[in-house]
Amino acid sequence: MIEYAKAVVDGRPSFHVTVVNQVSPYCDCHGENDAAVVPDIGIFASFDPVAIDKACIDAVNGAPVIKTSIISERERTTGDWFTDIHPSTDWRGQIRHATGIGLGNESYELITVS
């Protein structure tokens, strides 16, 4: 997926918007999906697709868990909810690979607009 994303934006101006709401414990395509695990966080925008992904991940991991969600029953052992929910999946690999092939940079400056 990273290579496809790079092919789309490589050498072209691009602007990325991500809406972080109704964050579910599994991909939305799963039939057994559950209710949101953290409160709605907001909208992120960036010229850098890797930075926006990293900012969204950090925001979700920094958000309080919804007490009635599936992750409220789990112990936070790794420091991030994505790994605690899916211990066999390493989301960091995507960020490293995207940075490695020049898709973007995981560093970002978060500017809050009210």
Biopython code that builds the backbone (N, CA, C, O; Angstrom):
import numpy as np
from Bio.PDB.StructureBuilder import StructureBuilder

atoms = [
    (1, "MET", "N", (0.815, -1.194, 0.000)),
    (1, "MET", "CA", (0.000, 0.000, 0.000)),
    (1, "MET", "C", (0.858, 1.257, 0.000)),
    (1, "MET", "O", (0.518, 2.253, -0.639)),
    (2, "ILE", "N", (1.965, 1.202, 0.718)),
    (2, "ILE", "CA", (2.837, 2.375, 0.804)),
    (2, "ILE", "C", (3.352, 2.749, -0.588)),
    (2, "ILE", "O", (3.369, 3.925, -0.953)),
    (3, "GLU", "N", (3.769, 1.746, -1.361)),
    (3, "GLU", "CA", (4.286, 2.022, -2.701)),
    (3, "GLU", "C", (3.207, 2.618, -3.605)),
    (3, "GLU", "O", (3.488, 3.507, -4.409)),
    (4, "TYR", "N", (1.980, 2.132, -3.474)),
    (4, "TYR", "CA", (0.883, 2.691, -4.268)),
    (4, "TYR", "C", (0.620, 4.145, -3.890)),
    (4, "TYR", "O", (0.407, 4.988, -4.762)),
    (5, "ALA", "N", (0.633, 4.434, -2.613)),
    (5, "ALA", "CA", (0.430, 5.814, -2.163)),
    (5, "ALA", "C", (1.529, 6.718, -2.707)),
    (5, "ALA", "O", (1.258, 7.828, -3.166)),
    (6, "LYS", "N", (2.755, 6.245, -2.654)),
    (6, "LYS", "CA", (3.876, 7.045, -3.175)),
    (6, "LYS", "C", (3.710, 7.280, -4.670)),
    (6, "LYS", "O", (3.972, 8.382, -5.153)),
    (7, "ALA", "N", (3.278, 6.256, -5.414)),
    (7, "ALA", "CA", (3.089, 6.407, -6.859)),
    (7, "ALA", "C", (2.047, 7.478, -7.173)),
    (7, "ALA", "O", (2.172, 8.193, -8.167)),
    (8, "VAL", "N", (1.036, 7.587, -6.345)),
    (8, "VAL", "CA", (-0.028, 8.563, -6.578)),
    (8, "VAL", "C", (0.459, 9.983, -6.335)),
    (8, "VAL", "O", (0.137, 10.883, -7.110)),
    (9, "VAL", "N", (1.225, 10.202, -5.280)),
    (9, "VAL", "CA", (1.609, 11.570, -4.909)),
    (9, "VAL", "C", (3.000, 11.976, -5.378)),
    (9, "VAL", "O", (3.338, 13.158, -5.319)),
    (10, "ASP", "N", (3.807, 11.042, -5.836)),
    (10, "ASP", "CA", (5.203, 11.326, -6.183)),
    (10, "ASP", "C", (5.314, 12.406, -7.263)),
    (10, "ASP", "O", (4.799, 12.247, -8.370)),
    (11, "GLY", "N", (5.988, 13.499, -6.925)),
    (11, "GLY", "CA", (6.199, 14.578, -7.878)),
    (11, "GLY", "C", (4.997, 15.452, -8.117)),
    (11, "GLY", "O", (5.023, 16.314, -8.996)),
    (12, "ARG", "N", (3.938, 15.247, -7.349)),
    (12, "ARG", "CA", (2.710, 16.045, -7.512)),
    (12, "ARG", "C", (2.379, 16.746, -6.198)),
    (12, "ARG", "O", (2.625, 16.196, -5.124)),
    (13, "PRO", "N", (1.841, 17.920, -6.272)),
    (13, "PRO", "CA", (1.396, 18.555, -5.022)),
    (13, "PRO", "C", (0.207, 17.774, -4.461)),
    (13, "PRO", "O", (-0.675, 17.347, -5.205)),
    (14, "SER", "N", (0.197, 17.597, -3.149)),
    (14, "SER", "CA", (-0.918, 16.869, -2.530)),
    (14, "SER", "C", (-1.189, 17.437, -1.151)),
    (14, "SER", "O", (-0.297, 17.952, -0.477)),
    (15, "PHE", "N", (-2.438, 17.327, -0.757)),
    (15, "PHE", "CA", (-2.870, 17.789, 0.559)),
    (15, "PHE", "C", (-3.764, 16.694, 1.118)),
    (15, "PHE", "O", (-4.635, 16.179, 0.416)),
    (16, "HIS", "N", (-3.553, 16.337, 2.378)),
    (16, "HIS", "CA", (-4.222, 15.181, 2.973)),
    (16, "HIS", "C", (-5.079, 15.620, 4.154)),
    (16, "HIS", "O", (-4.661, 16.439, 4.973)),
    (17, "VAL", "N", (-6.272, 15.067, 4.226)),
    (17, "VAL", "CA", (-7.204, 15.347, 5.314)),
    (17, "VAL", "C", (-7.659, 14.011, 5.897)),
    (17, "VAL", "O", (-8.045, 13.100, 5.164)),
    (18, "THR", "N", (-7.608, 13.909, 7.212)),
    (18, "THR", "CA", (-8.063, 12.707, 7.896)),
    (18, "THR", "C", (-9.038, 13.101, 8.994)),
    (18, "THR", "O", (-8.744, 13.975, 9.809)),
    (19, "VAL", "N", (-10.194, 12.456, 9.015)),
    (19, "VAL", "CA", (-11.190, 12.672, 10.055)),
    (19, "VAL", "C", (-11.050, 11.520, 11.049)),
    (19, "VAL", "O", (-11.207, 10.353, 10.689)),
    (20, "VAL", "N", (-10.756, 11.858, 12.290)),
    (20, "VAL", "CA", (-10.557, 10.837, 13.322)),
    (20, "VAL", "C", (-11.786, 10.846, 14.233)),
    (20, "VAL", "O", (-11.838, 11.551, 15.241)),
    (21, "ASN", "N", (-12.760, 10.046, 13.843)),
    (21, "ASN", "CA", (-13.956, 9.881, 14.665)),
    (21, "ASN", "C", (-14.472, 8.463, 14.515)),
    (21, "ASN", "O", (-14.180, 7.784, 13.531)),
    (22, "GLN", "N", (-15.232, 8.029, 15.487)),
    (22, "GLN", "CA", (-15.758, 6.657, 15.505)),
    (22, "GLN", "C", (-14.631, 5.636, 15.292)),
    (22, "GLN", "O", (-14.766, 4.714, 14.489)),
    (23, "VAL", "N", (-13.525, 5.810, 16.015)),
    (23, "VAL", "CA", (-12.375, 4.911, 15.881)),
    (23, "VAL", "C", (-12.759, 3.559, 16.464)),
    (23, "VAL", "O", (-12.963, 3.416, 17.669)),
    (24, "SER", "N", (-12.852, 2.577, 15.583)),
    (24, "SER", "CA", (-13.290, 1.249, 15.995)),
    (24, "SER", "C", (-12.083, 0.351, 16.279)),
    (24, "SER", "O", (-10.981, 0.635, 15.808)),
    (25, "PRO", "N", (-12.277, -0.722, 17.039)),
    (25, "PRO", "CA", (-11.152, -1.586, 17.387)),
    (25, "PRO", "C", (-10.634, -2.417, 16.219)),
    (25, "PRO", "O", (-9.508, -2.911, 16.269)),
    (26, "TYR", "N", (-11.424, -2.577, 15.184)),
    (26, "TYR", "CA", (-11.026, -3.345, 14.016)),
    (26, "TYR", "C", (-11.283, -2.508, 12.773)),
    (26, "TYR", "O", (-11.930, -1.463, 12.844)),
    (27, "CYS", "N", (-10.790, -2.955, 11.663)),
    (27, "CYS", "CA", (-11.052, -2.283, 10.397)),
    (27, "CYS", "C", (-12.571, -2.194, 10.198)),
    (27, "CYS", "O", (-13.306, -3.107, 10.576)),
    (28, "ASP", "N", (-13.022, -1.116, 9.618)),
    (28, "ASP", "CA", (-14.455, -0.947, 9.377)),
    (28, "ASP", "C", (-15.043, -2.047, 8.497)),
    (28, "ASP", "O", (-16.259, -2.236, 8.465)),
    (29, "CYS", "N", (-14.190, -2.762, 7.792)),
    (29, "CYS", "CA", (-14.675, -3.818, 6.906)),
    (29, "CYS", "C", (-15.003, -5.111, 7.657)),
    (29, "CYS", "O", (-15.601, -6.017, 7.076)),
    (30, "HIS", "N", (-14.630, -5.214, 8.922)),
    (30, "HIS", "CA", (-14.914, -6.421, 9.700)),
    (30, "HIS", "C", (-16.378, -6.460, 10.121)),
    (30, "HIS", "O", (-16.919, -5.468, 10.609)),
    (31, "GLY", "N", (-17.003, -7.595, 9.932)),
    (31, "GLY", "CA", (-18.396, -7.762, 10.319)),
    (31, "GLY", "C", (-18.594, -7.747, 11.826)),
    (31, "GLY", "O", (-19.667, -7.387, 12.310)),
    (32, "GLU", "N", (-17.550, -8.143, 12.578)),
    (32, "GLU", "CA", (-17.672, -8.203, 14.036)),
    (32, "GLU", "C", (-17.205, -6.917, 14.709)),
    (32, "GLU", "O", (-16.913, -6.910, 15.905)),
    (33, "ASN", "N", (-17.136, -5.853, 13.959)),
    (33, "ASN", "CA", (-16.636, -4.592, 14.505)),
    (33, "ASN", "C", (-17.467, -4.143, 15.703)),
    (33, "ASN", "O", (-18.626, -4.526, 15.859)),
    (34, "ASP", "N", (-16.846, -3.326, 16.537)),
    (34, "ASP", "CA", (-17.470, -2.901, 17.781)),
    (34, "ASP", "C", (-17.612, -1.384, 17.794)),
    (34, "ASP", "O", (-17.247, -0.701, 16.837)),
    (35, "ALA", "N", (-18.139, -0.884, 18.880)),
    (35, "ALA", "CA", (-18.325, 0.557, 19.060)),
    (35, "ALA", "C", (-16.980, 1.272, 19.141)),
    (35, "ALA", "O", (-15.937, 0.644, 19.323)),
    (36, "ALA", "N", (-17.022, 2.575, 19.005)),
    (36, "ALA", "CA", (-15.816, 3.403, 19.079)),
    (36, "ALA", "C", (-15.072, 3.165, 20.390)),
    (36, "ALA", "O", (-15.681, 2.900, 21.426)),
    (37, "VAL", "N", (-13.740, 3.263, 20.326)),
    (37, "VAL", "CA", (-12.907, 2.985, 21.500)),
    (37, "VAL", "C", (-12.403, 4.238, 22.193)),
    (37, "VAL", "O", (-12.047, 4.198, 23.371)),
    (38, "VAL", "N", (-12.369, 5.350, 21.471)),
    (38, "VAL", "CA", (-11.984, 6.643, 22.051)),
    (38, "VAL", "C", (-12.983, 7.686, 21.564)),
    (38, "VAL", "O", (-13.639, 7.483, 20.542)),
    (39, "PRO", "N", (-13.105, 8.796, 22.280)),
    (39, "PRO", "CA", (-14.005, 9.854, 21.806)),
    (39, "PRO", "C", (-13.531, 10.404, 20.454)),
    (39, "PRO", "O", (-12.362, 10.266, 20.093)),
    (40, "ASP", "N", (-14.441, 11.020, 19.724)),
    (40, "ASP", "CA", (-14.062, 11.661, 18.464)),
    (40, "ASP", "C", (-12.965, 12.680, 18.727)),
    (40, "ASP", "O", (-13.045, 13.451, 19.684)),
    (41, "ILE", "N", (-11.947, 12.687, 17.887)),
    (41, "ILE", "CA", (-10.773, 13.520, 18.121)),
    (41, "ILE", "C", (-10.784, 14.767, 17.256)),
    (41, "ILE", "O", (-10.466, 15.852, 17.742)),
    (42, "GLY", "N", (-11.139, 14.639, 15.992)),
    (42, "GLY", "CA", (-11.186, 15.819, 15.141)),
    (42, "GLY", "C", (-10.679, 15.566, 13.740)),
    (42, "GLY", "O", (-10.620, 14.429, 13.272)),
    (43, "ILE", "N", (-10.314, 16.653, 13.080)),
    (43, "ILE", "CA", (-9.874, 16.612, 11.694)),
    (43, "ILE", "C", (-8.416, 17.043, 11.636)),
    (43, "ILE", "O", (-8.024, 18.036, 12.249)),
    (44, "PHE", "N", (-7.619, 16.285, 10.892)),
    (44, "PHE", "CA", (-6.201, 16.575, 10.720)),
    (44, "PHE", "C", (-5.963, 16.906, 9.250)),
    (44, "PHE", "O", (-6.633, 16.361, 8.372)),
    (45, "ALA", "N", (-5.010, 17.798, 8.982)),
    (45, "ALA", "CA", (-4.664, 18.154, 7.613)),
    (45, "ALA", "C", (-3.155, 18.356, 7.517)),
    (45, "ALA", "O", (-2.516, 18.864, 8.439)),
    (46, "SER", "N", (-2.601, 17.941, 6.371)),
    (46, "SER", "CA", (-1.149, 18.053, 6.193)),
    (46, "SER", "C", (-0.786, 17.886, 4.727)),
    (46, "SER", "O", (-1.510, 17.258, 3.955)),
    (47, "PHE", "N", (0.345, 18.461, 4.364)),
    (47, "PHE", "CA", (0.919, 18.192, 3.051)),
    (47, "PHE", "C", (1.716, 16.895, 3.068)),
    (47, "PHE", "O", (2.093, 16.390, 2.010)),
    (48, "ASP", "N", (1.975, 16.354, 4.237)),
    (48, "ASP", "CA", (2.792, 15.151, 4.401)),
    (48, "ASP", "C", (1.911, 13.979, 4.838)),
    (48, "ASP", "O", (1.374, 14.002, 5.945)),
    (49, "PRO", "N", (1.750, 12.947, 3.988)),
    (49, "PRO", "CA", (0.870, 11.829, 4.337)),
    (49, "PRO", "C", (1.388, 10.980, 5.500)),
    (49, "PRO", "O", (0.589, 10.388, 6.226)),
    (50, "VAL", "N", (2.684, 10.911, 5.686)),
    (50, "VAL", "CA", (3.234, 10.128, 6.792)),
    (50, "VAL", "C", (3.057, 10.888, 8.110)),
    (50, "VAL", "O", (2.673, 10.301, 9.121)),
    (51, "ALA", "N", (3.333, 12.166, 8.095)),
    (51, "ALA", "CA", (3.178, 12.980, 9.301)),
    (51, "ALA", "C", (1.730, 12.985, 9.785)),
    (51, "ALA", "O", (1.482, 12.930, 10.990)),
    (52, "ILE", "N", (0.780, 13.050, 8.867)),
    (52, "ILE", "CA", (-0.625, 13.066, 9.279)),
    (52, "ILE", "C", (-1.022, 11.727, 9.888)),
    (52, "ILE", "O", (-1.769, 11.693, 10.866)),
    (53, "ASP", "N", (-0.536, 10.628, 9.326)),
    (53, "ASP", "CA", (-0.823, 9.314, 9.917)),
    (53, "ASP", "C", (-0.241, 9.210, 11.318)),
    (53, "ASP", "O", (-0.911, 8.743, 12.239)),
    (54, "LYS", "N", (0.997, 9.643, 11.481)),
    (54, "LYS", "CA", (1.650, 9.563, 12.791)),
    (54, "LYS", "C", (0.936, 10.453, 13.802)),
    (54, "LYS", "O", (0.756, 10.055, 14.953)),
    (55, "ALA", "N", (0.531, 11.643, 13.393)),
    (55, "ALA", "CA", (-0.195, 12.545, 14.295)),
    (55, "ALA", "C", (-1.522, 11.931, 14.730)),
    (55, "ALA", "O", (-1.903, 12.052, 15.895)),
    (56, "CYS", "N", (-2.224, 11.280, 13.821)),
    (56, "CYS", "CA", (-3.499, 10.638, 14.154)),
    (56, "CYS", "C", (-3.283, 9.473, 15.111)),
    (56, "CYS", "O", (-4.042, 9.308, 16.066)),
    (57, "ILE", "N", (-2.261, 8.668, 14.865)),
    (57, "ILE", "CA", (-1.942, 7.558, 15.766)),
    (57, "ILE", "C", (-1.640, 8.082, 17.159)),
    (57, "ILE", "O", (-2.160, 7.564, 18.147)),
    (58, "ASP", "N", (-0.808, 9.100, 17.241)),
    (58, "ASP", "CA", (-0.449, 9.673, 18.540)),
    (58, "ASP", "C", (-1.670, 10.249, 19.252)),
    (58, "ASP", "O", (-1.796, 10.130, 20.471)),
    (59, "ALA", "N", (-2.568, 10.873, 18.492)),
    (59, "ALA", "CA", (-3.776, 11.449, 19.095)),
    (59, "ALA", "C", (-4.682, 10.365, 19.663)),
    (59, "ALA", "O", (-5.217, 10.511, 20.762)),
    (60, "VAL", "N", (-4.855, 9.289, 18.924)),
    (60, "VAL", "CA", (-5.684, 8.182, 19.415)),
    (60, "VAL", "C", (-5.054, 7.577, 20.668)),
    (60, "VAL", "O", (-5.746, 7.314, 21.652)),
    (61, "ASN", "N", (-3.755, 7.362, 20.626)),
    (61, "ASN", "CA", (-3.079, 6.775, 21.789)),
    (61, "ASN", "C", (-3.089, 7.695, 23.006)),
    (61, "ASN", "O", (-2.982, 7.226, 24.140)),
    (62, "GLY", "N", (-3.215, 8.985, 22.781)),
    (62, "GLY", "CA", (-3.267, 9.934, 23.892)),
    (62, "GLY", "C", (-4.666, 10.223, 24.395)),
    (62, "GLY", "O", (-4.841, 10.911, 25.401)),
    (63, "ALA", "N", (-5.659, 9.699, 23.701)),
    (63, "ALA", "CA", (-7.053, 9.972, 24.074)),
    (63, "ALA", "C", (-7.512, 9.033, 25.185)),
    (63, "ALA", "O", (-7.021, 7.910, 25.307)),
    (64, "PRO", "N", (-8.452, 9.502, 25.985)),
    (64, "PRO", "CA", (-9.010, 8.607, 27.007)),
    (64, "PRO", "C", (-9.881, 7.546, 26.340)),
    (64, "PRO", "O", (-10.538, 7.810, 25.333)),
    (65, "VAL", "N", (-9.878, 6.379, 26.896)),
    (65, "VAL", "CA", (-10.671, 5.292, 26.342)),
    (65, "VAL", "C", (-12.140, 5.453, 26.750)),
    (65, "VAL", "O", (-12.436, 5.925, 27.848)),
    (66, "ILE", "N", (-13.043, 5.063, 25.873)),
    (66, "ILE", "CA", (-14.466, 5.064, 26.212)),
    (66, "ILE", "C", (-14.711, 3.860, 27.112)),
    (66, "ILE", "O", (-14.402, 2.727, 26.743)),
    (67, "LYS", "N", (-15.260, 4.105, 28.276)),
    (67, "LYS", "CA", (-15.392, 3.062, 29.310)),
    (67, "LYS", "C", (-16.238, 1.871, 28.885)),
    (67, "LYS", "O", (-16.069, 0.777, 29.424)),
    (68, "THR", "N", (-17.136, 2.056, 27.937)),
    (68, "THR", "CA", (-17.987, 0.948, 27.506)),
    (68, "THR", "C", (-17.439, 0.227, 26.276)),
    (68, "THR", "O", (-18.098, -0.663, 25.738)),
    (69, "SER", "N", (-16.252, 0.599, 25.830)),
    (69, "SER", "CA", (-15.678, -0.021, 24.635)),
    (69, "SER", "C", (-14.899, -1.286, 24.980)),
    (69, "SER", "O", (-14.606, -1.551, 26.145)),
    (70, "ILE", "N", (-14.577, -2.048, 23.970)),
    (70, "ILE", "CA", (-13.866, -3.303, 24.152)),
    (70, "ILE", "C", (-12.476, -3.096, 24.764)),
    (70, "ILE", "O", (-11.996, -3.954, 25.505)),
    (71, "ILE", "N", (-11.832, -1.977, 24.463)),
    (71, "ILE", "CA", (-10.478, -1.799, 24.995)),
    (71, "ILE", "C", (-10.468, -1.359, 26.454)),
    (71, "ILE", "O", (-9.424, -1.398, 27.106)),
    (72, "SER", "N", (-11.621, -0.942, 26.971)),
    (72, "SER", "CA", (-11.648, -0.584, 28.390)),
    (72, "SER", "C", (-11.427, -1.816, 29.264)),
    (72, "SER", "O", (-11.060, -1.704, 30.433)),
    (73, "GLU", "N", (-11.657, -2.995, 28.679)),
    (73, "GLU", "CA", (-11.481, -4.254, 29.404)),
    (73, "GLU", "C", (-10.035, -4.751, 29.348)),
    (73, "GLU", "O", (-9.669, -5.687, 30.060)),
    (74, "ARG", "N", (-9.220, -4.127, 28.506)),
    (74, "ARG", "CA", (-7.846, -4.592, 28.309)),
    (74, "ARG", "C", (-6.860, -3.758, 29.108)),
    (74, "ARG", "O", (-7.078, -2.575, 29.373)),
    (75, "GLU", "N", (-5.798, -4.395, 29.473)),
    (75, "GLU", "CA", (-4.734, -3.699, 30.181)),
    (75, "GLU", "C", (-3.833, -3.039, 29.144)),
    (75, "GLU", "O", (-3.495, -3.643, 28.126)),
    (76, "ARG", "N", (-3.452, -1.808, 29.409)),
    (76, "ARG", "CA", (-2.561, -1.109, 28.490)),
    (76, "ARG", "C", (-1.137, -1.511, 28.834)),
    (76, "ARG", "O", (-0.565, -1.043, 29.819)),
    (77, "THR", "N", (-0.576, -2.379, 28.016)),
    (77, "THR", "CA", (0.736, -2.944, 28.326)),
    (77, "THR", "C", (1.855, -2.387, 27.459)),
    (77, "THR", "O", (3.011, -2.383, 27.880)),
    (78, "THR", "N", (1.539, -1.921, 26.270)),
    (78, "THR", "CA", (2.581, -1.522, 25.328)),
    (78, "THR", "C", (2.736, -0.020, 25.181)),
    (78, "THR", "O", (3.710, 0.436, 24.582)),
    (79, "GLY", "N", (1.822, 0.746, 25.699)),
    (79, "GLY", "CA", (1.876, 2.191, 25.512)),
    (79, "GLY", "C", (1.050, 2.687, 24.340)),
    (79, "GLY", "O", (0.941, 3.894, 24.125)),
    (80, "ASP", "N", (0.461, 1.761, 23.572)),
    (80, "ASP", "CA", (-0.449, 2.217, 22.524)),
    (80, "ASP", "C", (-1.582, 1.216, 22.338)),
    (80, "ASP", "O", (-1.400, 0.005, 22.459)),
    (81, "TRP", "N", (-2.744, 1.758, 22.043)),
    (81, "TRP", "CA", (-3.948, 0.940, 21.921)),
    (81, "TRP", "C", (-3.911, 0.045, 20.697)),
    (81, "TRP", "O", (-4.447, -1.062, 20.742)),
    (82, "PHE", "N", (-3.306, 0.477, 19.619)),
    (82, "PHE", "CA", (-3.287, -0.330, 18.400)),
    (82, "PHE", "C", (-2.570, -1.653, 18.637)),
    (82, "PHE", "O", (-3.035, -2.702, 18.192)),
    (83, "THR", "N", (-1.454, -1.606, 19.328)),
    (83, "THR", "CA", (-0.702, -2.833, 19.613)),
    (83, "THR", "C", (-1.405, -3.677, 20.659)),
    (83, "THR", "O", (-1.388, -4.905, 20.567)),
    (84, "ASP", "N", (-2.020, -3.055, 21.648)),
    (84, "ASP", "CA", (-2.738, -3.818, 22.668)),
    (84, "ASP", "C", (-3.943, -4.549, 22.073)),
    (84, "ASP", "O", (-4.271, -5.651, 22.512)),
    (85, "ILE", "N", (-4.598, -3.955, 21.088)),
    (85, "ILE", "CA", (-5.744, -4.590, 20.451)),
    (85, "ILE", "C", (-5.283, -5.661, 19.457)),
    (85, "ILE", "O", (-5.895, -6.723, 19.347)),
    (86, "HIS", "N", (-4.204, -5.370, 18.741)),
    (86, "HIS", "CA", (-3.689, -6.268, 17.693)),
    (86, "HIS", "C", (-2.201, -6.532, 17.923)),
    (86, "HIS", "O", (-1.364, -5.973, 17.214)),
    (87, "PRO", "N", (-1.860, -7.367, 18.894)),
    (87, "PRO", "CA", (-0.445, -7.571, 19.224)),
    (87, "PRO", "C", (0.396, -8.167, 18.095)),
    (87, "PRO", "O", (1.618, -8.020, 18.111)),
    (88, "SER", "N", (-0.208, -8.824, 17.134)),
    (88, "SER", "CA", (0.577, -9.422, 16.055)),
    (88, "SER", "C", (0.773, -8.472, 14.870)),
    (88, "SER", "O", (1.413, -8.833, 13.883)),
    (89, "THR", "N", (0.225, -7.266, 14.968)),
    (89, "THR", "CA", (0.350, -6.287, 13.886)),
    (89, "THR", "C", (1.228, -5.135, 14.353)),
    (89, "THR", "O", (0.983, -4.549, 15.408)),
    (90, "ASP", "N", (2.246, -4.811, 13.571)),
    (90, "ASP", "CA", (3.149, -3.713, 13.919)),
    (90, "ASP", "C", (2.899, -2.529, 12.994)),
    (90, "ASP", "O", (3.439, -2.478, 11.889)),
    (91, "TRP", "N", (2.091, -1.585, 13.437)),
    (91, "TRP", "CA", (1.778, -0.411, 12.627)),
    (91, "TRP", "C", (3.023, 0.439, 12.374)),
    (91, "TRP", "O", (3.079, 1.171, 11.386)),
    (92, "ARG", "N", (4.010, 0.351, 13.247)),
    (92, "ARG", "CA", (5.225, 1.146, 13.098)),
    (92, "ARG", "C", (5.994, 0.778, 11.825)),
    (92, "ARG", "O", (6.721, 1.604, 11.272)),
    (93, "GLY", "N", (5.829, -0.461, 11.368)),
    (93, "GLY", "CA", (6.489, -0.900, 10.142)),
    (93, "GLY", "C", (6.055, -0.083, 8.935)),
    (93, "GLY", "O", (6.870, 0.230, 8.067)),
    (94, "GLN", "N", (4.780, 0.262, 8.877)),
    (94, "GLN", "CA", (4.283, 1.093, 7.774)),
    (94, "GLN", "C", (4.904, 2.477, 7.811)),
    (94, "GLN", "O", (5.307, 3.010, 6.777)),
    (95, "ILE", "N", (4.980, 3.058, 8.993)),
    (95, "ILE", "CA", (5.569, 4.391, 9.128)),
    (95, "ILE", "C", (7.044, 4.355, 8.721)),
    (95, "ILE", "O", (7.513, 5.216, 7.976)),
    (96, "ARG", "N", (7.768, 3.349, 9.218)),
    (96, "ARG", "CA", (9.199, 3.219, 8.868)),
    (96, "ARG", "C", (9.385, 3.041, 7.362)),
    (96, "ARG", "O", (10.246, 3.679, 6.757)),
    (97, "HIS", "N", (8.576, 2.176, 6.766)),
    (97, "HIS", "CA", (8.704, 1.913, 5.334)),
    (97, "HIS", "C", (8.364, 3.169, 4.522)),
    (97, "HIS", "O", (9.077, 3.509, 3.578)),
    (98, "ALA", "N", (7.295, 3.846, 4.882)),
    (98, "ALA", "CA", (6.894, 5.059, 4.161)),
    (98, "ALA", "C", (7.977, 6.128, 4.243)),
    (98, "ALA", "O", (8.273, 6.802, 3.257)),
    (99, "THR", "N", (8.557, 6.274, 5.416)),
    (99, "THR", "CA", (9.650, 7.232, 5.578)),
    (99, "THR", "C", (10.864, 6.781, 4.768)),
    (99, "THR", "O", (11.527, 7.595, 4.125)),
    (100, "GLY", "N", (11.145, 5.496, 4.806)),
    (100, "GLY", "CA", (12.308, 4.952, 4.111)),
    (100, "GLY", "C", (12.274, 5.125, 2.605)),
    (100, "GLY", "O", (13.321, 5.295, 1.980)),
    (101, "ILE", "N", (11.082, 5.085, 2.007)),
    (101, "ILE", "CA", (11.005, 5.241, 0.549)),
    (101, "ILE", "C", (10.737, 6.687, 0.143)),
    (101, "ILE", "O", (10.536, 6.980, -1.036)),
    (102, "GLY", "N", (10.736, 7.585, 1.120)),
    (102, "GLY", "CA", (10.600, 9.003, 0.812)),
    (102, "GLY", "C", (9.186, 9.497, 0.636)),
    (102, "GLY", "O", (8.972, 10.541, 0.021)),
    (103, "LEU", "N", (8.206, 8.768, 1.163)),
    (103, "LEU", "CA", (6.815, 9.223, 1.053)),
    (103, "LEU", "C", (6.557, 10.437, 1.936)),
    (103, "LEU", "O", (5.729, 11.286, 1.605)),
    (104, "GLY", "N", (7.258, 10.517, 3.050)),
    (104, "GLY", "CA", (7.074, 11.636, 3.965)),
    (104, "GLY", "C", (7.952, 11.463, 5.183)),
    (104, "GLY", "O", (8.892, 10.668, 5.187)),
    (105, "ASN", "N", (7.630, 12.221, 6.215)),
    (105, "ASN", "CA", (8.410, 12.232, 7.443)),
    (105, "ASN", "C", (7.465, 12.064, 8.618)),
    (105, "ASN", "O", (6.383, 12.651, 8.628)),
    (106, "GLU", "N", (7.852, 11.278, 9.598)),
    (106, "GLU", "CA", (6.945, 11.065, 10.734)),
    (106, "GLU", "C", (6.952, 12.207, 11.737)),
    (106, "GLU", "O", (6.131, 12.213, 12.654)),
    (107, "SER", "N", (7.841, 13.163, 11.596)),
    (107, "SER", "CA", (7.847, 14.327, 12.492)),
    (107, "SER", "C", (6.749, 15.293, 12.074)),
    (107, "SER", "O", (6.466, 15.459, 10.887)),
    (108, "TYR", "N", (6.147, 15.916, 13.051)),
    (108, "TYR", "CA", (5.095, 16.878, 12.744)),
    (108, "TYR", "C", (5.010, 17.924, 13.846)),
    (108, "TYR", "O", (5.482, 17.723, 14.965)),
    (109, "GLU", "N", (4.404, 19.026, 13.500)),
    (109, "GLU", "CA", (4.070, 20.062, 14.478)),
    (109, "GLU", "C", (2.553, 20.153, 14.490)),
    (109, "GLU", "O", (1.928, 20.444, 13.471)),
    (110, "LEU", "N", (1.976, 19.903, 15.643)),
    (110, "LEU", "CA", (0.521, 19.911, 15.753)),
    (110, "LEU", "C", (0.053, 21.325, 16.086)),
    (110, "LEU", "O", (0.451, 21.901, 17.098)),
    (111, "ILE", "N", (-0.778, 21.861, 15.239)),
    (111, "ILE", "CA", (-1.352, 23.201, 15.448)),
    (111, "ILE", "C", (-2.845, 23.017, 15.653)),
    (111, "ILE", "O", (-3.541, 22.539, 14.758)),
    (112, "THR", "N", (-3.335, 23.390, 16.813)),
    (112, "THR", "CA", (-4.751, 23.221, 17.143)),
    (112, "THR", "C", (-5.515, 24.477, 16.725)),
    (112, "THR", "O", (-5.138, 25.597, 17.067)),
    (113, "VAL", "N", (-6.585, 24.265, 15.986)),
    (113, "VAL", "CA", (-7.444, 25.365, 15.549)),
    (113, "VAL", "C", (-8.806, 25.130, 16.183)),
    (113, "VAL", "O", (-9.389, 24.056, 16.034)),
    (114, "SER", "N", (-9.307, 26.122, 16.880)),
    (114, "SER", "CA", (-10.616, 25.961, 17.544)),
    (114, "SER", "C", (-11.742, 26.472, 16.687)),
    (114, "SER", "O", (-12.903, 26.412, 17.093)),
]
sb = StructureBuilder()
sb.init_structure("model")
sb.init_model(0)
sb.init_chain("A")
sb.init_seg("    ")
for serial, (resi, resn, name, xyz) in enumerate(atoms, 1):
    if name == "N":
        sb.init_residue(resn, " ", resi, " ")
    sb.init_atom(name, np.array(xyz, "f"), 0.0, 1.0, " ", f" {name:<3s}", serial, name[0])
structure = sb.get_structure()
